[in-house]
């Protein structure tokens, strides 16, 4: 038997981050995948980031993960979403070249000296006396391990639905995995089924883009070319790949009629699929049923790569038969002659109840077993990668008898994600939104490095170069803020410029910071009016725009940030009030029946965690505080 410190099962976004993190921290790690040509595969949309998801990627990068760096290297379009809103809502998003993304991940894995790869399928987990000991593969190979991280995505008992036609598989043309769910269920881990879907892929040559754009049938969505990117490292703002636009178009009533007429052939509506799909990324057939009054739905044509004709139809996920999908698409004027590479399909797969996990993502039932990604009931590459990073860190910490590593809800979106899973569980595929976080102003995309890189330095996961970049950024940011707070402005010097911009002039002298606090003024504008400010900005040696943005946000939103930080500190005190482990909730009559049932099932460790369980009332929290001696 070959022995490792840690074995990672699955080389998707969770598995890759887990394997690299564990190896870089010093654990001898093995990554097992059925196909070494599909490492880091973007199974659905060829994009990274988006609302709240972009914040997760920047947090992964700040902690020393790899998703941000790889996305920056392989992006064919970058945009910052929600710019019209406050900075708490800004979210980076990039289209990636699907093939280059996989190649870049393979290069990252091959560069890790502590990491081995093995092409095979894990068919058996070796569990003795409630602790995982290793794995056995389809080739009959035994690998021992002190910890195992399961990141099998949609492959556990996966079934794909193409209308009435069903196929076994974890992705199209890739076989499903059987046996692991049954083993873990026998060990006491609760399991269930979920569903997700993907749209058709089209040949862009079958669409006359130029003519459609001229007729207004298709809109063009260009990328941005400023300094924003995903990684905080000192890397180029844009990848060397050709930057490509996306395109927008809409369904119509003729398209909807074709879909309605075939609903009895949809696995979602004829009883063929029983499991629950993602509410926030519904299939096109679900859209026309749920929003029956709408006469059109927006679609996006997104390139799959720099050098391919394959495009992804975002917004048209479907499990209807191929001929129905094709007929419906051809009712849209821009797609009248469209040709498909493959149809959309739905996939059902097994997942495990995440309330049976610790916040480290280690199983409460089987010691040494960590779960990450879609096996925990989530959806999305970013959510999977964030979990994989935390699982990889904690598997290393566990096998080397080091303290566990967790993130709080006020510290990271990853902390919100994991706490929601462990505390609340899931009844549909979990997707991150900014609305899930109580402290959005604290969890901005621009300050993920400030929040989390110090934690990565403590772990030993941050490189010296990353630590030096952070120290330089903090120093330059603080120097600029100190200048702005200390520099005095005379009315006669600034008023002509203010009046020219249609702004209220000064009645008396003030500090420059008072002008920065005006919502109508930016530091870029003020630098044109105040030569001393322009010189202070020019003295910033590198990453100038990023540091100016950081300073401006801190000045303009200081009051909101401080208020939210105080609220977070008050509530976080409950995270340190521990509940006795041996408590018998069923016998506590002062608790509501719902509270007794949920507390007995989830077994929260702290009052803070208990307070976030749906159905736990303030009265129930008061009872628990009394029991905890508070």
C-alpha positions as CSV (number, residue, x, y, z in Angstrom):
1,X,0.0,0.0,0.0
2,X,1.2,3.5,-0.9
3,X,0.7,6.0,2.0
4,X,0.1,9.7,2.0
5,X,-0.8,12.4,4.5
6,X,-3.8,13.5,2.5
7,X,-5.7,12.0,-0.5
8,X,-8.0,14.3,-2.5
9,X,-10.7,12.6,-4.6
10,X,-11.7,14.6,-7.7
11,X,-9.8,17.3,-9.6
12,X,-12.5,19.9,-10.1
13,X,-12.4,23.3,-8.6
14,X,-12.7,22.1,-5.0
15,X,-10.2,19.3,-5.4
16,X,-7.6,21.3,-7.1
17,X,-7.6,24.1,-4.5
18,X,-7.6,21.5,-1.7
19,X,-4.7,19.5,-3.1
20,X,-2.5,22.6,-3.8
21,X,-3.2,24.1,-0.4
22,X,-2.4,20.9,1.5
23,X,0.8,20.3,-0.6
24,X,2.1,23.8,-0.2
25,X,1.6,23.7,3.5
26,X,3.8,20.6,3.6
27,X,1.6,17.6,3.5
28,X,2.4,14.7,1.2
29,X,-0.7,14.8,-1.0
30,X,-2.2,12.6,-3.7
31,X,-4.9,13.8,-6.1
32,X,-6.9,11.1,-7.8
33,X,-9.0,11.9,-10.9
34,X,-10.5,9.6,-13.6
35,X,-9.3,11.9,-16.4
36,X,-6.1,14.0,-16.1
37,X,-7.1,15.9,-19.3
38,X,-10.2,17.3,-17.5
39,X,-8.5,18.9,-14.5
40,X,-10.3,22.1,-13.4
41,X,-13.0,21.5,-16.0
42,X,-15.6,24.3,-16.3
43,X,-18.5,21.9,-16.6
44,X,-21.1,24.6,-17.2
45,X,-20.5,28.3,-17.8
46,X,-17.0,29.2,-19.0
47,X,-16.8,32.1,-16.5
48,X,-15.5,32.9,-13.1
49,X,-16.9,35.4,-10.6
50,X,-20.1,37.4,-10.6
51,X,-22.3,38.8,-7.8
52,X,-20.7,37.6,-4.5
53,X,-18.9,34.9,-6.4
54,X,-16.2,37.4,-7.5
55,X,-15.7,38.3,-3.8
56,X,-15.1,34.6,-3.0
57,X,-12.5,34.4,-5.8
58,X,-10.6,37.4,-4.4
59,X,-10.8,35.8,-0.9
60,X,-9.4,32.6,-2.3
61,X,-6.5,34.6,-3.8
62,X,-5.9,36.5,-0.6
63,X,-5.5,33.2,1.2
64,X,-3.0,32.0,-1.3
65,X,-5.3,29.9,-3.4
66,X,-4.9,29.7,-7.2
67,X,-8.3,30.3,-8.9
68,X,-7.8,34.1,-9.2
69,X,-4.3,33.8,-10.7
70,X,-5.4,31.1,-13.2
71,X,-8.5,33.2,-14.2
72,X,-6.3,36.2,-14.8
73,X,-4.0,34.2,-17.0
74,X,-6.8,32.7,-19.1
75,X,-9.4,35.4,-19.3
76,X,-10.9,36.5,-22.6
77,X,-13.1,39.2,-21.0
78,X,-13.2,41.0,-17.6
79,X,-15.9,43.2,-16.2
80,X,-16.7,44.7,-12.8
81,X,-20.4,44.2,-12.1
82,X,-22.6,46.5,-10.1
83,X,-20.5,49.7,-10.6
84,X,-23.6,51.8,-10.3
85,X,-24.0,50.7,-6.7
86,X,-21.8,51.1,-3.7
87,X,-18.4,49.4,-3.4
88,X,-19.9,46.7,-1.1
89,X,-21.7,45.4,-4.2
90,X,-18.9,45.6,-6.8
91,X,-18.2,42.1,-8.1
92,X,-15.5,41.0,-10.6
93,X,-16.4,38.6,-13.4
94,X,-14.3,37.1,-16.2
95,X,-15.0,34.9,-19.2
96,X,-12.2,32.3,-19.4
97,X,-10.8,30.2,-22.2
98,X,-12.1,26.8,-21.1
99,X,-9.2,24.8,-22.5
100,X,-6.5,27.2,-21.3
101,X,-8.1,27.2,-17.8
102,X,-7.6,23.4,-17.6
103,X,-4.1,23.6,-18.9
104,X,-3.2,26.3,-16.4
105,X,-4.5,24.2,-13.5
106,X,-2.5,21.2,-14.7
107,X,0.6,23.4,-14.8
108,X,-0.1,24.5,-11.2
109,X,-0.5,20.9,-10.0
110,X,2.6,19.7,-11.8
111,X,4.6,22.5,-10.1
112,X,3.9,21.3,-6.6
113,X,6.7,19.0,-5.3
114,X,4.6,17.6,-2.5
115,X,1.7,16.6,-4.8
116,X,1.3,13.4,-6.8
117,X,-1.4,12.7,-9.4
118,X,-3.0,9.3,-10.1
119,X,-5.5,8.7,-12.9
120,X,-8.1,6.3,-11.6
121,X,-11.6,6.1,-10.0
122,X,-12.0,5.7,-6.2
123,X,-14.5,2.9,-5.6
124,X,-14.1,2.3,-1.9
125,X,-13.3,4.3,1.3
126,X,-11.4,2.3,3.9
127,X,-13.1,3.3,7.2
128,X,-12.2,1.6,10.5
129,X,-13.7,2.4,13.9
130,X,-15.2,5.6,12.6
131,X,-12.0,6.9,11.0
132,X,-11.0,7.0,7.4
133,X,-7.8,5.0,6.7
134,X,-7.4,5.3,2.9
135,X,-9.0,4.4,-0.4
136,X,-9.2,1.6,-3.0
137,X,-9.5,2.4,-6.7
138,X,-11.1,0.7,-9.7
139,X,-7.6,-0.7,-10.7
140,X,-7.5,-2.4,-7.3
141,X,-4.8,-0.1,-5.9
142,X,-4.9,0.7,-2.2
143,X,-3.7,4.1,-0.9
144,X,-3.4,4.8,2.8
145,X,-4.0,8.3,4.2
146,X,-4.4,10.1,7.4
147,X,-7.1,12.3,5.9
148,X,-9.2,12.1,2.8
149,X,-11.0,15.0,1.0
150,X,-14.0,14.0,-1.1
151,X,-14.7,16.5,-3.9
152,X,-16.7,14.3,-6.4
153,X,-18.9,17.0,-7.7
154,X,-21.9,15.7,-9.7
155,X,-20.3,12.3,-10.3
156,X,-21.8,10.4,-7.3
157,X,-24.5,8.2,-8.9
158,X,-24.9,10.9,-11.6
159,X,-27.8,10.6,-14.1
160,X,-28.1,12.9,-17.1
161,X,-31.5,13.7,-18.7
162,X,-32.0,14.6,-22.4
163,X,-35.8,14.6,-22.5
164,X,-37.0,11.1,-22.2
165,X,-33.5,9.7,-22.8
166,X,-31.4,9.1,-19.7
167,X,-27.7,8.3,-19.4
168,X,-25.4,7.5,-16.5
169,X,-22.6,10.0,-16.0
170,X,-21.1,12.8,-14.0
171,X,-20.8,15.0,-17.1
172,X,-21.5,14.4,-20.8
173,X,-19.2,11.6,-22.0
174,X,-17.8,11.0,-18.5
175,X,-18.9,8.0,-16.3
176,X,-20.5,8.4,-12.9
177,X,-19.1,7.0,-9.7
178,X,-20.9,4.3,-7.7
179,X,-20.5,2.8,-4.2
180,X,-19.2,5.7,-2.2
181,X,-22.6,7.1,-1.3
182,X,-23.8,3.8,-0.1
183,X,-20.6,3.3,2.0
184,X,-21.0,6.7,3.7
185,X,-24.7,6.2,4.2
186,X,-23.9,3.0,6.0
187,X,-21.5,4.8,8.1
188,X,-24.2,7.2,9.3
189,X,-23.9,10.1,6.9
190,X,-27.2,11.4,5.6
191,X,-27.6,11.7,1.8
192,X,-30.1,13.0,-0.7
193,X,-30.3,13.9,-4.4
194,X,-30.0,17.3,-6.2
195,X,-30.4,18.5,-9.8
196,X,-28.6,21.0,-11.9
197,X,-28.5,21.7,-15.6
198,X,-26.6,23.2,-18.5
199,X,-27.7,24.8,-21.8
200,X,-26.9,23.9,-25.4
201,X,-23.6,24.8,-27.0
202,X,-23.9,26.5,-30.4
203,X,-21.6,27.0,-33.4
204,X,-21.2,30.8,-33.7
205,X,-20.6,30.4,-37.5
206,X,-24.3,29.6,-37.8
207,X,-25.2,33.1,-36.6
208,X,-24.7,36.2,-38.8
209,X,-23.5,38.4,-36.0
210,X,-22.9,41.5,-38.0
211,X,-26.3,41.4,-39.6
212,X,-28.1,40.6,-36.3
213,X,-26.3,43.5,-34.6
214,X,-27.3,45.9,-37.3
215,X,-30.9,44.8,-37.1
216,X,-30.9,45.1,-33.3
217,X,-31.5,41.4,-32.8
218,X,-28.2,41.0,-30.8
219,X,-26.5,43.4,-28.5
220,X,-22.8,43.6,-27.9
221,X,-21.3,43.4,-24.4
222,X,-17.6,44.4,-24.4
223,X,-15.2,43.8,-21.6
224,X,-13.3,46.4,-19.6
225,X,-9.6,47.4,-19.9
226,X,-8.8,49.1,-16.5
227,X,-6.6,47.9,-13.8
228,X,-9.0,45.5,-12.0
229,X,-8.4,41.8,-12.0
230,X,-8.8,38.9,-9.6
231,X,-5.4,38.3,-8.1
232,X,-3.8,40.8,-5.7
233,X,-0.4,39.7,-6.9
234,X,1.7,42.0,-9.0
235,X,0.7,40.4,-12.3
236,X,-0.5,41.9,-15.6
237,X,-4.0,43.4,-15.5
238,X,-5.0,41.5,-18.7
239,X,-4.2,38.0,-19.9
240,X,-2.2,37.6,-23.1
241,X,-5.3,36.1,-24.8
242,X,-7.4,37.9,-27.3
243,X,-10.2,39.8,-25.5
244,X,-13.7,38.9,-26.9
245,X,-17.2,40.4,-26.5
246,X,-20.3,38.6,-25.3
247,X,-23.6,39.1,-27.0
248,X,-27.1,39.6,-25.6
249,X,-30.5,38.6,-27.1
250,X,-34.0,37.6,-26.0
251,X,-36.4,34.8,-26.3
252,X,-39.9,35.5,-27.7
253,X,-43.5,34.2,-27.5
254,X,-42.9,31.9,-30.5
255,X,-40.0,30.3,-28.6
256,X,-42.1,30.0,-25.5
257,X,-45.0,28.4,-27.4
258,X,-42.7,25.6,-28.6
259,X,-41.4,25.1,-25.1
260,X,-44.9,25.1,-23.5
261,X,-46.2,22.5,-26.0
262,X,-43.4,20.1,-25.0
263,X,-43.6,20.5,-21.2
264,X,-45.1,17.0,-20.9
265,X,-41.7,15.8,-22.3
266,X,-39.7,17.7,-19.8
267,X,-38.1,15.5,-17.1
268,X,-38.8,18.4,-14.7
269,X,-42.6,18.3,-15.2
270,X,-43.4,14.7,-16.1
271,X,-42.1,13.1,-12.8
272,X,-38.8,11.8,-14.3
273,X,-36.8,14.1,-12.1
274,X,-37.7,14.2,-8.4
275,X,-34.9,16.2,-6.9
276,X,-34.7,20.0,-6.5
277,X,-32.8,22.2,-8.8
278,X,-31.3,25.6,-8.3
279,X,-33.9,28.3,-7.8
280,X,-31.6,31.1,-8.9
281,X,-30.4,29.5,-12.1
282,X,-33.6,27.9,-13.4
283,X,-34.1,26.1,-16.7
284,X,-35.8,27.8,-19.5
285,X,-38.9,25.6,-19.1
286,X,-39.1,26.6,-15.4
287,X,-38.8,30.3,-16.4
288,X,-41.8,30.1,-18.8
289,X,-43.9,28.4,-16.1
290,X,-42.8,30.5,-13.1
291,X,-42.9,33.8,-15.0
292,X,-45.8,33.0,-17.3
293,X,-46.6,36.7,-17.8
294,X,-43.2,37.5,-19.3
295,X,-43.0,37.6,-23.1
296,X,-39.2,37.4,-23.2
297,X,-36.2,36.3,-21.2
298,X,-32.7,37.6,-21.7
299,X,-30.0,35.3,-23.0
300,X,-26.2,35.7,-23.3
301,X,-23.9,34.2,-26.0
302,X,-20.6,33.7,-24.3
303,X,-17.4,32.5,-26.0
304,X,-15.9,29.2,-24.8
305,X,-12.4,30.2,-25.8
306,X,-10.1,32.4,-27.8
307,X,-9.8,29.9,-30.7
308,X,-13.1,28.0,-30.9
309,X,-16.4,28.5,-32.6
310,X,-18.3,27.1,-29.6
311,X,-20.5,29.5,-27.6
312,X,-22.5,29.0,-24.5
313,X,-26.2,30.2,-24.4
314,X,-26.4,31.5,-20.8
315,X,-30.0,31.6,-19.7
316,X,-31.3,28.6,-21.7
317,X,-30.5,25.6,-19.5
318,X,-32.9,22.8,-20.5
319,X,-33.6,19.1,-20.1
320,X,-36.1,19.0,-23.0
321,X,-35.5,16.7,-26.0
322,X,-32.9,17.8,-28.5
323,X,-35.4,18.5,-31.3
324,X,-37.5,20.7,-28.9
325,X,-34.5,22.8,-27.9
326,X,-33.4,23.3,-31.5
327,X,-36.9,24.2,-32.7
328,X,-37.4,26.7,-29.8
329,X,-34.0,28.4,-30.4
330,X,-34.8,28.8,-34.1
331,X,-37.9,30.8,-33.3
332,X,-35.5,33.6,-32.1
333,X,-34.6,35.7,-35.2
334,X,-30.9,35.8,-34.5
335,X,-30.8,32.0,-34.1
336,X,-33.0,31.1,-37.1
337,X,-30.2,29.0,-38.6
338,X,-28.4,28.0,-35.4
339,X,-26.5,24.7,-35.3
340,X,-25.7,22.9,-32.0
341,X,-22.5,21.2,-30.8
342,X,-24.6,19.4,-28.2
343,X,-28.0,19.9,-26.4
344,X,-28.6,21.1,-22.9
345,X,-29.3,18.5,-20.3
346,X,-30.1,18.1,-16.6
347,X,-28.1,16.0,-14.2
348,X,-29.1,14.4,-10.9
349,X,-26.5,13.4,-8.3
350,X,-25.9,12.5,-4.7
351,X,-25.0,15.0,-2.0
352,X,-24.4,14.8,1.8
353,X,-26.1,16.7,4.5
354,X,-23.7,19.5,5.4
355,X,-25.1,19.9,8.9
356,X,-23.1,16.8,9.7
357,X,-19.8,18.8,9.1
358,X,-17.7,20.8,11.4
359,X,-16.8,24.3,10.3
360,X,-13.4,22.9,9.2
361,X,-15.5,20.7,6.7
362,X,-14.4,17.6,8.5
363,X,-17.2,15.0,8.9
364,X,-18.7,14.8,12.4
365,X,-19.5,11.1,11.6
366,X,-16.2,9.8,10.0
367,X,-13.0,11.3,11.5
368,X,-10.4,12.4,9.0
369,X,-13.0,12.6,6.1
370,X,-13.4,16.1,4.7
371,X,-16.1,17.0,2.2
372,X,-16.0,20.0,-0.2
373,X,-17.9,21.3,-3.2
374,X,-21.1,20.1,-4.8
375,X,-21.1,17.0,-2.5
376,X,-22.1,19.5,0.2
377,X,-25.1,20.7,-1.7
378,X,-23.6,23.8,-3.3
379,X,-23.5,25.0,-6.9
380,X,-20.8,27.1,-8.6
381,X,-17.1,26.8,-9.3
382,X,-16.3,29.6,-6.8
383,X,-18.3,28.1,-3.9
384,X,-16.6,24.8,-4.6
385,X,-13.1,26.3,-4.7
386,X,-13.6,28.2,-1.5
387,X,-14.6,25.0,0.3
388,X,-11.8,23.1,-1.2
389,X,-9.2,25.6,0.0
390,X,-10.6,25.5,3.6
391,X,-10.8,21.6,3.5
392,X,-7.2,21.4,2.2
393,X,-5.9,23.7,4.9
394,X,-7.8,21.9,7.7
395,X,-6.8,18.4,6.5
396,X,-3.2,19.5,6.7
397,X,-3.8,21.1,10.2
398,X,-5.5,17.9,11.4
399,X,-2.8,15.4,10.3
400,X,-0.1,17.6,11.8
401,X,-2.0,18.2,15.1
402,X,-2.2,22.0,14.4
403,X,-5.1,24.3,15.4
404,X,-8.2,24.2,13.0
405,X,-8.6,27.1,10.6
406,X,-12.0,28.7,10.2
407,X,-13.4,32.0,9.0
408,X,-16.2,34.0,10.6
409,X,-19.2,35.5,8.9
410,X,-17.7,39.0,9.4
411,X,-14.4,37.9,8.0
412,X,-15.2,36.4,4.6
413,X,-17.9,35.4,2.2
414,X,-16.3,31.9,2.5
415,X,-17.1,32.1,6.2
416,X,-20.7,32.9,5.4
417,X,-20.9,30.1,2.9
418,X,-19.6,27.4,5.3
419,X,-21.5,28.7,8.3
420,X,-24.7,28.6,6.3
421,X,-24.1,25.0,5.1
422,X,-23.1,23.7,8.6
423,X,-25.8,25.6,10.5
424,X,-28.7,25.8,8.2
425,X,-28.2,22.9,5.8
426,X,-29.6,23.0,2.2
427,X,-32.9,22.1,0.6
428,X,-31.8,23.3,-2.9
429,X,-28.3,23.8,-4.5
430,X,-26.7,26.6,-2.5
431,X,-25.5,29.7,-4.4
432,X,-23.8,32.7,-2.8
433,X,-25.4,36.1,-2.9
434,X,-24.3,39.4,-1.3
435,X,-27.7,39.3,0.5
436,X,-26.6,36.2,2.5
437,X,-24.0,38.3,4.3
438,X,-24.9,40.5,7.2
439,X,-21.6,42.5,6.9
440,X,-21.4,43.3,3.2
441,X,-19.5,46.6,3.8
442,X,-16.8,44.7,5.6
443,X,-16.6,42.0,2.9
444,X,-15.8,44.1,-0.1
445,X,-13.9,42.7,-3.1
446,X,-11.3,45.5,-2.8
447,X,-10.1,44.6,0.7
448,X,-10.0,40.8,0.7
449,X,-6.2,40.9,0.9
450,X,-6.4,43.2,3.9
451,X,-8.8,40.8,5.6
452,X,-7.3,37.5,4.8
453,X,-3.7,37.7,3.7
454,X,-2.5,38.1,7.3
455,X,-4.3,34.8,8.1
456,X,-2.5,33.2,5.1
457,X,0.8,34.5,6.4
458,X,0.1,33.0,9.8
459,X,-0.6,29.6,8.2
460,X,2.4,29.7,6.0
461,X,0.3,29.7,2.8
462,X,1.3,33.2,1.6
463,X,4.5,33.7,-0.2
464,X,7.1,36.3,0.9
465,X,6.2,38.2,-2.3
466,X,2.6,38.4,-1.3
467,X,3.4,39.5,2.2
468,X,5.6,42.3,0.9
469,X,3.0,43.5,-1.5
470,X,0.4,43.7,1.2
471,X,2.8,45.6,3.6
472,X,3.6,48.0,0.7
473,X,-0.1,48.5,-0.1
474,X,-1.0,49.3,3.5
475,X,1.9,51.7,3.9
476,X,1.1,53.6,0.7
477,X,-2.6,53.6,1.5
478,X,-2.1,55.0,5.0
479,X,0.4,57.6,3.7
480,X,-2.2,58.9,1.2
481,X,-5.0,59.0,3.8
482,X,-2.8,60.9,6.2
483,X,-2.0,63.5,3.5
484,X,-5.7,63.9,2.7
485,X,-6.6,64.3,6.3
486,X,-3.9,66.8,7.0
487,X,-3.9,69.0,3.9
488,X,-5.8,72.3,4.2
489,X,-7.8,73.8,1.3
490,X,-8.5,77.5,0.8
491,X,-11.8,78.5,-0.8
492,X,-10.2,80.9,-3.3
493,X,-8.0,78.1,-4.6
494,X,-10.7,75.4,-5.0
495,X,-14.0,77.3,-5.6
496,X,-13.4,78.2,-9.3
497,X,-13.0,74.4,-10.0
498,X,-16.0,73.5,-7.9
499,X,-18.2,76.1,-9.5
500,X,-17.1,75.0,-13.0
501,X,-18.3,71.4,-12.1
502,X,-21.6,72.8,-10.8
503,X,-20.8,72.0,-7.2
504,X,-21.4,74.0,-4.0
505,X,-18.4,76.2,-3.3
506,X,-16.6,76.4,0.1
507,X,-17.6,79.2,2.4
508,X,-14.5,78.7,4.5
509,X,-11.3,76.7,4.5
510,X,-11.4,73.0,5.3
511,X,-9.3,69.9,5.2
512,X,-9.1,68.0,1.9
513,X,-10.8,65.0,3.5
514,X,-14.0,67.1,3.8
515,X,-14.1,67.4,0.0
516,X,-13.4,63.7,-0.5
517,X,-16.4,62.9,1.7
518,X,-18.7,64.7,-0.8
519,X,-20.4,61.9,-2.8
520,X,-20.1,63.9,-6.1
521,X,-16.3,64.2,-5.9
522,X,-13.7,61.5,-6.5
523,X,-10.0,61.5,-5.8
524,X,-9.3,61.5,-9.5
525,X,-11.4,64.7,-9.9
526,X,-9.8,66.4,-6.9
527,X,-6.3,65.5,-8.2
528,X,-7.1,67.8,-11.1
529,X,-8.1,70.6,-8.8
530,X,-5.4,70.2,-6.1
531,X,-1.8,69.8,-7.5
532,X,-0.5,68.7,-4.1
533,X,-2.9,65.7,-4.2
534,X,-1.8,64.9,-7.7
535,X,1.8,64.9,-6.6
536,X,1.0,62.7,-3.5
537,X,-0.7,60.1,-5.8
538,X,2.2,60.2,-8.3
539,X,4.6,59.3,-5.5
540,X,2.9,55.9,-5.1
541,X,5.5,53.6,-6.9
542,X,3.2,50.8,-8.2
543,X,-0.4,49.6,-8.2
544,X,-1.4,53.3,-8.0
545,X,-5.0,53.0,-9.1
546,X,-5.7,50.1,-6.7
547,X,-4.3,52.0,-3.7
548,X,-6.1,55.2,-4.6
549,X,-9.4,53.3,-4.8
550,X,-8.7,51.6,-1.5
551,X,-8.0,54.9,0.2
552,X,-11.1,56.6,-1.3
553,X,-13.4,53.8,-0.2
554,X,-12.1,53.9,3.4
555,X,-12.5,57.6,3.6
556,X,-16.0,57.8,2.1
557,X,-17.4,54.9,3.9
558,X,-15.5,55.1,7.2
559,X,-18.6,55.7,9.3
560,X,-20.6,52.8,7.7
561,X,-17.6,50.5,8.0
562,X,-17.0,51.3,11.7
563,X,-20.7,50.9,12.6
564,X,-20.9,47.5,10.9
565,X,-17.6,46.4,12.6
566,X,-19.1,47.3,16.0
567,X,-22.2,45.3,15.2
568,X,-20.2,42.3,14.1
569,X,-18.1,42.5,17.3
570,X,-21.2,42.5,19.5
571,X,-22.7,39.5,17.8
572,X,-19.4,37.6,17.6
573,X,-19.3,37.4,21.4
574,X,-21.9,34.7,21.1
575,X,-19.5,32.7,19.0
576,X,-17.4,32.2,22.2
577,X,-20.2,31.1,24.4
578,X,-19.9,27.3,24.1
579,X,-22.7,24.9,24.6
580,X,-22.0,21.7,26.6
581,X,-21.4,18.9,24.2
582,X,-23.3,16.3,26.2
583,X,-26.5,18.4,26.4
584,X,-29.7,16.5,25.8
585,X,-31.9,19.0,24.0
586,X,-34.9,16.6,23.9
587,X,-35.3,16.9,27.7
588,X,-35.3,20.7,27.8
589,X,-39.0,21.5,27.9
590,X,-38.4,25.3,28.0
591,X,-37.3,25.0,24.3
592,X,-39.9,24.9,21.6
593,X,-40.5,21.6,19.9
594,X,-38.9,22.8,16.7
595,X,-35.9,24.1,18.5
596,X,-35.4,20.7,20.3
597,X,-35.6,18.8,17.1
598,X,-33.2,21.0,15.1
599,X,-30.7,21.5,17.9
600,X,-30.6,17.7,18.5
601,X,-30.0,17.1,14.8
602,X,-27.4,19.9,14.1
603,X,-25.7,19.9,17.6
604,X,-24.3,23.5,17.3
605,X,-21.1,24.2,19.2
606,X,-21.8,27.8,20.2
607,X,-24.8,30.1,21.0
608,X,-23.9,32.1,17.9
609,X,-24.2,29.1,15.7
610,X,-27.5,28.0,17.4
611,X,-29.0,31.5,16.9
612,X,-28.6,31.2,13.1
613,X,-30.5,27.9,12.8
614,X,-33.8,28.6,11.1
615,X,-36.7,28.2,13.6
616,X,-34.6,29.0,16.7
617,X,-36.3,32.0,18.4
618,X,-34.8,34.7,20.7
619,X,-36.5,32.9,23.6
620,X,-34.7,29.6,22.7
621,X,-31.4,31.5,22.6
622,X,-32.1,32.9,26.1
623,X,-32.8,29.4,27.4
624,X,-29.5,28.2,25.9
625,X,-27.6,31.1,27.4
626,X,-28.9,30.1,30.9
627,X,-27.9,26.5,30.3
628,X,-24.4,27.8,29.2
629,X,-24.1,29.6,32.5
630,X,-24.5,33.1,31.0
